[in-house]
Amino acid sequence: MLESIALTANLACRRALERAGFVPAPGPARHTLPDGRELDSVWYRHEGAASACTRP
């Protein structure tokens, strides 16, 4: 299973994940960056075989 996170406001990224077979998954609504900033986020998961857009 692959997991990914996208910023809530980044609709292009979210659409790309969904086109690649990712589906929304439970996860924290806020993501903390290494510099301490917190951003609204959406989590995704992909349970199928690795797609062509992923690297090993």
C-alpha positions as CSV (number, residue, x, y, z in Angstrom):
1,M,0.0,0.0,0.0
2,L,1.3,3.5,-0.9
3,E,0.4,6.6,1.0
4,S,0.6,10.2,0.1
5,I,-0.4,13.6,1.5
6,A,-1.6,16.7,-0.4
7,L,-2.4,20.2,0.7
8,T,-6.1,20.7,0.9
9,A,-5.9,23.8,-1.4
10,N,-3.7,22.0,-4.0
11,L,-6.5,20.8,-6.2
12,A,-4.2,19.9,-9.1
13,C,-2.1,17.6,-6.9
14,R,-5.3,16.0,-5.5
15,R,-6.7,15.4,-8.9
16,A,-3.5,13.9,-10.1
17,L,-3.4,11.5,-7.2
18,E,-7.0,10.5,-7.8
19,R,-6.3,9.9,-11.5
20,A,-3.4,7.6,-10.5
21,G,-5.7,5.5,-8.4
22,F,-5.3,7.0,-5.0
23,V,-8.4,7.4,-2.7
24,P,-8.9,9.6,0.3
25,A,-7.8,8.0,3.5
26,P,-8.0,8.8,7.2
27,G,-5.2,11.0,8.6
28,P,-4.4,14.1,10.5
29,A,-6.2,17.3,9.1
30,R,-3.0,19.3,9.7
31,H,0.6,18.5,8.7
32,T,3.5,20.0,10.5
33,L,6.6,20.9,8.3
34,P,10.1,20.7,9.6
35,D,10.2,24.5,10.1
36,G,7.1,24.3,12.4
37,R,4.5,25.6,9.9
38,E,1.2,23.7,10.0
39,L,-0.8,23.2,6.8
40,D,-4.3,21.8,6.1
41,S,-3.8,18.4,4.4
42,V,-5.6,15.5,2.9
43,W,-4.3,11.9,3.0
44,Y,-4.5,9.4,0.2
45,R,-3.8,5.7,-0.2
46,H,-3.3,3.4,-3.1
47,E,-3.8,-0.3,-2.5
48,G,-3.0,-1.6,-6.0
49,A,0.3,-2.5,-7.5
50,A,2.8,0.4,-7.9
51,S,1.8,2.7,-10.8
52,A,4.1,3.9,-13.5
53,C,4.4,7.3,-11.7
54,T,6.0,5.9,-8.6
55,R,9.7,5.1,-8.2
56,P,11.1,2.1,-6.3
